[in-house]
């Protein structure tokens, strides 16, 4: 798991200040993934094959400044609901497989959302967002057969967030509070 430790160290060293340089963090993390892709795949093989559904695995947490590093396992074709990140900044980087990230902008009350973009991430590709109460997204594993793995770095503990669901033909959105669950701890 030395490569997972190296990813954690990059996230910690780049994740300084209230608004860290997420482009630099993405570039450094991507370089590491490209250079050590096979070793990372070997280290995380168990997460790709145990088929327990969508899971979030804690790699590390740090305070001052607050940063959480996670690995998410995405079963084939799994999609999240549209959700926010509790106002935290964040970065998502594909480690194995392919992920679609559909970005949305919401009004401050969460009553209306509009799509603003879509990214497709393969191994080493990253998407990020600033600390913003108006940002939301939906993610989906693009494979019909394989589990995808992604690295997530957040500017704090994403313990609570909201999901958004369109209700009926009126175009209104139902907002639901959620709590994050951690499947376990990966030792980096």
Number of C-alpha atoms within 10 A of each C-alpha: 13 12 16 21 15 15 22 22 16 17 24 20 11 17 23 15 11 12 11 16 13 21 15 13 22 23 14 16 23 21 14 18 25 14 11 12 18 13 15 19 16 11 14 19 13 10 20 19 12 11 15 12 11 16 19 20 20 20 21 20 17 13 10 8 12 16 23 22 25 22 25 22 26 31 26 19 15 18 17 14 14 19 22 25 25 19 18 19 22 23 20 24 25 24 27 26 19 23 29 16 20 17 21 20 19 19 12 11 9 19 14 16 22 11 12 12 11 15 14 17 22 18 19 23 22 25 18 17 19 18 17 14 18 17 23 27 23 18 20 20 26 22 16 10 10 18 25 27 27 25 24 23 29 24 27 21 18 19 12 13 16 18 20 23 15 15 10 8 6 7 12 15 17 14 16 11 10 12 9 11 13 12 13 11 13 15 12 15
